[in-house]
Each structure stands twice: as C-alpha cells, then as structure tokens.
Amino acid sequence: MLRRTYALVDLEKIADNIRELKRCAGTGVMAVVKADAYGHGMVPVAKKALQCGVTSFAVATPDEAVGLRKAVPEGMILVLSPVEREAYPVLIEKNISLCAFEAWHLGEIAESAKAVGKKARVHIKLDTGMGRVGLRTDGEMAEVLKVLRENPETLEFEGLFTHFATADAADLSFARIQLSRFCHWREMVLAAGFSPVCHASNSAATMALGAAHFDLCRMGISMYGYMPSGEMEPGLAKLSPALSLWSYVSHVKTIAPGETVSYGRTFMAGRETRIATVPIGYADGYRRALSGRGEAVLAGKKVRVAGRVCMDQIMLDVTGLEVKPGDPVLLLGEQNGLSVTADDWAEKCGTISYEILTGLTARIPRVYVHEE
Ligand SMILES: Cc1ncc(COP(=O)(O)O)c(C=O)c1O
C-alpha cells in the first residue's frame, strides 16, 4: 500500500456487534453485506461473520452474490431485490437465493432452473408498505402460491420476507401495520402447506420490534456499529463503529491575515493562521459538503476544515497546535475520547451514515485488524 490515506476496519468490533445483535434478535441473523459491506469490504466482513456462526448473507446484485460465494461456499446468500433474467443460470448454479414476487417472474425462474438442471431457491418478497418491490394483494399471493405448487421440481420456496419503511422511527405505528400485513400473508403461506424461513427485521426492527423477529433478522448498519437513526434509543444495543479513516499531514504553513484557502476563497484568515494540508478529498468520499464544517482529530485536538474540500486534498485550521508533516490525522473514528462519526458527517451533509460509509470510494485502501 503506497498511500497513507486508508480506512482501518477492526473486524473484532464487527464480531462484537454481531454478538450483541444476536442477543437482541434471539433468533438467527443474516449479515447484510451489500455495497461492499457498507464500505467495509464484503469478503473480510463475511469471513468474520462466518467465524461468529452467521450462515446467512444478503447482497443487492448478482455480481456481489457471485463474489461472495467464493468466501461463503455453503451458507445462504440472498439477492434482496429482483435481478436481470440473464443472471438466473449462474445464480441457480451457485445455489444463490433469488427474490421473486410475481407469477410470471417465478415462471421464468422455473424455466431457467429446468435448463440448469437444478432447483432455484426463492424468497418471496411482500410489499407490506415500503412501496418498493413485492407482492401487494391476496390475489397476487394466491397466484404466486399456485406457481410454487405447480413447480416443485424447479422451485424451492426457501424464504418469505418484507422490509420496514419506518422501523427506525420513534413512532412504530406504521411498522406495526406492516408487521400485521406480513403476518396475514405468512398465515396464507403456512395454510398452503409451505414453511419458508420468515424474515422481516432490519437493524432497527432487530433492536426495537421484537414481534418482527421470526426466523432471521437482517442486520446491516448495526453490524458496522451504527444505530439506524437518531430517533432510536441509543441504549437498545451496545454497538461500536468498526471503521476509522486515517490520513496524514502532507504540508504545513502559516498564512497572514487576509490570505485565503482553497477554491472560491471561502476561507479568509482573520489572523495569522496555521494551515495543514491532508491528502484526502471528495474523490475518496470525503464529502464536499464538509467544506468549512468537517472536523478531524489531530495532535490531540479537534480541528476544522478550512475552505472548500478539493477532489484530492483538504486543508485544516491547526492554529495554535504543534503540527508537522507526517502527523496522523483521524477523519472518522475515536481517539483518546475525541470522536468523529459517520453520523457527524451525515448531519453536516444532510444525509445518513449509510450514504457516508458506502460513499467511501475504492481509492481508499481498506486495512484490516483482527482478521483471524
Ligand atoms: C431489504 C433489506 N433488508 C435489510 C437491510 C438492512 O438494513 P439496515 O442496514 O438498516 O439494517 C436493507 C438495507 O438497505 C434492505 O434493503
């Protein structure tokens, strides 16, 4: 690794978070490792989860599923949303579970399974209120059950699932409505003689909605150490962020009052000011919205971004601090009681921690501790 700007992922923290979430769930857990495990690295995270006894995984795309199968030769891998028809054969061949919810869609999967000569594992998705994908009526459920009943050699009804829109809110009333719709369709499925693995909970419901746990809880953001939203009671689970983001001081200088820093000259020194340059920028996922607002930990203090974030560099106001080229800079993480979190970034950028973490680009090397 030639670059000293990197993300340090402590896999033991992920293991601790998994243990804590298993305690909250009281059922099986499914590790959501899509989007390169929310920026943490899909394969190392999956391997750690396997070591913790997790045997079910969720991804978003066929390529993620195929990549994960190399690290997870046995366990369940579910692609959470519908995929292109061209992807069916390879996914069926690799025992990857497909999301489906329409009769014609199941028909296509069954045809593909016949051609491959192997049963396709399917999880039927119910749209109980998320409004994204999934079946929405009893009639649609009846049609789906008919296709499943008629194709026992090609379709294995492995799972039944839904996704909550507001389980991370203080008011869980809509989540409870979604839950009752899920229970209704689950009853239809059981009455038809099927017994799929039922899963509804995301991180938020895993922590806050016990009645929604069923057979498996799908944990995403919480496994990486973050609460799904600020509306949730922090005491629901003891989580710690697994990723910290480091860089270093590449240059330090003193500027005189009236001198400016970066594009647009938005930062003008009101006094003699020490400026440290750090080689990270928006092309790394250090968001431009942090211009003039982002904070970092340097020389035992919190310091602030001066002026606009550039594509590859930022400048920090380090006035009054002993700072020299080569000094480490903590951009995300915790050191000696001082912390900068993805939630802090998110608040300043008008987004959520999910987008911050998945937005750290491939240009940032990921370095792992506690891989074994
Ligand atoms: C269908 C589905 N299940 C589970 C998750 C995990 O959610 P969270 O990261 O909030 O735990 C996601 C994330 O987007 C999802 O789309």
The ligand as an SDF file (V2000), in Angstrom:
LIG
                    3D

 16 16  0  0  0  0  0  0  0  0999 V2000
  -34.2400   -5.4970    2.0940 C   0  0  0  0  0  0  0  0  0  0  0  0
  -33.2460   -5.0150    3.0950 C   0  0  0  0  0  0  0  0  0  0  0  0
  -33.0750   -5.6970    4.2360 N   0  0  0  0  0  0  0  0  0  0  0  0
  -32.2070   -5.2990    5.1870 C   0  0  0  0  0  0  0  0  0  0  0  0
  -31.4340   -4.1760    5.0130 C   0  0  0  0  0  0  0  0  0  0  0  0
  -30.5020   -3.7530    6.1180 C   0  0  0  0  0  0  0  0  0  0  0  0
  -30.9430   -2.5780    6.6930 O   0  0  0  0  0  0  0  0  0  0  0  0
  -30.1370   -1.9160    7.8960 P   0  0  0  0  0  0  0  0  0  0  0  0
  -28.8130   -1.5340    7.3270 O   0  0  0  0  0  0  0  0  0  0  0  0
  -30.9440   -0.7440    8.2800 O   0  0  0  0  0  0  0  0  0  0  0  0
  -30.0120   -2.9580    8.9310 O   0  0  0  0  0  0  0  0  0  0  0  0
  -31.5710   -3.4240    3.8490 C   0  0  0  0  0  0  0  0  0  0  0  0
  -30.7770   -2.2130    3.6790 C   0  0  0  0  0  0  0  0  0  0  0  0
  -30.9660   -1.3600    2.8930 O   0  0  0  0  0  0  0  0  0  0  0  0
  -32.5010   -3.8570    2.8590 C   0  0  0  0  0  0  0  0  0  0  0  0
  -32.6700   -3.1680    1.7290 O   0  0  0  0  0  0  0  0  0  0  0  0
  1  2  1  0
  2  3  1  0
  2 15  2  0
  3  4  2  0
  4  5  1  0
  5  6  1  0
  5 12  2  0
  6  7  1  0
  7  8  1  0
  8  9  2  0
  8 10  1  0
  8 11  1  0
 12 13  1  0
 12 15  1  0
 13 14  2  0
 15 16  1  0
M  END
$$$$
